[in-house]
Amino acid sequence: MNPFRHNGFASRKRIGSLLVFCFYSVSGFIPSASAKVYLSTEAFLQQVRTSQGCEPQRQTFYLSAEQKAKVARELGRSDARIGGVWVRYEWACPGKNKKWVYFDSHRVRTQAEALGFVVRQDQTVEHLEVLSFDEPEDYLPKERWFATLRGKRLSPALELQREIPMITGATLSARAAVESSRKILALHGVLQSQ
């Protein structure tokens, strides 16, 4: 029997906790106690599946540097961060208009938010849903504000204080949601043009 076994285990446990603490400290990421998941991606897809009445086709896109640059040009921002891999779901049900579902995750202030989008054939937002929001809920815009993004298409007017109203107390959240909407619409336009 090894008399140091128990102490070694406890020591490894403390070292493991210390490493986790160091990772969060160095990375600047601190898990939020207020993180809330409102809807899973599968539940969001099921809502669309129910309304469409058929199964989607899952599509994966690996964007080239040229496609990323084109999305950035569509956004009017050369510094836009566009991910290289995108997954979307396409519904092409008999007797119904095509629809596409995209998911976008981004930082609001210091924490993440995930949104689900349904884009229509006319390249407008049909539906937008908050899937998760890791910031305090006080910073989450209300549903009626998110409704102002529905029916919008990518244009210079799709901005806060233009087509979309500003929100007191949730300005960064509103800005993040508008930027996410613009990015998804620009990406959709580029993917549809190929």
Secondary structure, DSSP 8 states (H G I E B T S, - for coil): --TTHHHHHHHHHHHHHHHHHHHHHHH-----TT-EE---HHHHHHHHHHHH-S--EEEEEE--HHHHHHHHHHHT-TT----SEEEEEEE--TTS--EEEEEEEEESSSSEEEEEEEEETTSBEEEEEEEEE-S-GGGS--HHHHGGGTT-BSSTT-SBTTTB---TT-HHHHHHHHHHHHHHHHHHHHHHH-
